[in-house]
């Protein structure tokens, strides 16, 4: 079936009828130097895709206005005493996009380049992601502008506790449940849980997910995003009638998502030919031994210098020939500047927002099968949902039980998105948005407007 696609914001507006998409965003000419600021703004990207999907759904004007903007945007300025005795003030955000289907849910990011637009986009993507996998959560995201790698454990703990305290009345198991994202981890979640619990005068484990196992974490959560990615890769290969054995995979980012994806695909018999990190890439046509690479990284703190592969330039690795490319690092890594160079059959988005709108168009022309972020990386939030359920029950599942439930949800969601795309003649990304918007709009209508 022919698929309509979302091209530039200018073309998007031409397809809208003036009701959806009142804000006209013109596409400035592409400077010779690379993608425009607009192409790289995650909120504009999110809005554009939302508008396009809403238009395809014939979403009424009122519901479009409700779902387009976040419900609440909180900005906090966090004073922290640094180790040298000086006071530093960090800016933090928490954006709650929707709570229609359940408590808001979403990670907390610590990074130097966090911005309100980025957090807004990530919060909206959480709403759509939770709806795609049909779990009872809305969407939220948090972020603090800081460089976590240059801060001591003490400084990170004081900043985390004050950030949590500033959000005290806005978060909670029935309100908004944070989780780890880039720059945050199990330890940060433990401090958030403890700070919240101190204010409540009782231990409330279900206020955050992604916690250490002994304080209410779930088995399987740490590797769940990679696990989910491996399941949708299996589904995509079946869909394209391609064998998993010998399937060549390139992965960008070797953090939580990238390294777990690499390990799980390697264990399933996929051939990981390339890995790209910040400080360099690796290439081995015969396949990289991921267990050995993980040991190397654990010892030296970097993937570079690994003897089982040739060194390669990181940006070059993602454009080499492969069957599946998994960007698992950060946003805007596949843009109008490099999309034409990609030589993958399947793009499986481990990161949130790795592909820009102009890049989507180029990939569509090349016939790349895209497994969009709000489907492909939803294994993490699905296991977070399991953690929240187990905390509230006080009864914990085995890893096999977690994985069995996760496999079922990821497999069903893959098929839901593929069949939605086929039925409506849209690409997988727009299909995932449409499926999600339809579910959130349905619940919002059912609940009615409180006035
Ligand atoms: P992480 O911080 O553990 O890992 C990110 C890795 O990517 C780091 O090793 C970093 O050095 C590397 N990196 C950053 N920029 C890079 C670049 N330009 N080129 C190559 N490598 C680069 O973070 P994570 O938790 O693995 O998250 C990665 C992505 O996945 C983010 O977009 C995040 O929002 C998304 N995500 C994470 C989860 C989760 O459960 N952790 C769930 C869903 C989505």
Boltz pocket constraint, residues with backbone or C-beta under 6 A from the ligand:
constraints:
  - pocket:
      binder: B
      contacts: [[A, 180], [A, 181], [A, 182], [A, 183], [A, 221], [A, 222], [A, 225], [A, 252], [A, 253], [A, 254], [A, 255], [A, 256], [A, 257], [A, 258], [A, 276], [A, 277], [A, 278], [A, 314], [A, 328], [A, 329], [A, 330], [A, 331], [A, 333], [A, 350], [A, 351], [A, 352], [A, 353], [A, 377], [A, 378], [A, 380], [A, 381]]
      max_distance: 6.0
